[in-house]
Amino acid sequence: MKRTLEMEFRLDNDKTKTISLSDPKDDLTLAPVEAWAAKVVAKKAFIVGGAYPAALKGATIRTVEVEELV
């Protein structure tokens, strides 16, 4: 199974941007994600179309089962 951490940020222009990270820890909880996201917002770590991240809107772990055809 493929797991991806997806974090949705609200930008300062009221749009959103989702950042995905592959293979999150199995025991990952919301608290460290919120702490990391707060640093991203404070440092204005990325810019999308002239807008900076303003807050973490939500975080999810997406699990996908991939089956290769043979």
Backbone hydrogen bonds, N-H to C=O, Kabsch-Sander energy under -0.5 kcal/mol:
donor,donor_aa,acceptor,acceptor_aa,energy
2,K,64,V,-3.5
4,T,62,R,-2.3
5,L,21,L,-2.9
6,E,4,T,-0.6
6,E,60,T,-3.3
7,M,5,L,-0.5
7,M,19,I,-2.9
8,E,6,E,-0.5
8,E,58,G,-3.0
9,F,7,M,-0.6
9,F,17,K,-3.1
10,R,55,A,-2.9
11,L,9,F,-0.5
11,L,15,K,-3.3
12,D,52,Y,-2.5
14,D,11,L,-1.8
17,K,9,F,-2.1
19,I,7,M,-2.8
21,L,5,L,-2.5
23,D,3,R,-2.2
28,L,25,K,-1.3
33,V,29,T,-0.9
34,E,30,L,-2.9
35,A,31,A,-2.2
36,W,32,P,-2.4
37,A,33,V,-2.7
38,A,34,E,-2.1
39,K,35,A,-1.4
40,V,36,W,-2.0
41,V,37,A,-2.4
42,A,38,A,-2.5
43,K,39,K,-2.3
44,K,40,V,-0.5
44,K,41,V,-0.9
45,A,40,V,-2.2
48,V,51,A,-2.8
51,A,48,V,-1.6
54,A,10,R,-3.5
55,A,10,R,-1.5
57,K,8,E,-3.3
57,K,55,A,-0.6
58,G,8,E,-1.5
60,T,6,E,-2.5
62,R,4,T,-3.1
62,R,60,T,-0.6
64,V,2,K,-3.0
66,V,64,V,-0.6
67,E,65,E,-0.5
68,E,66,V,-0.5
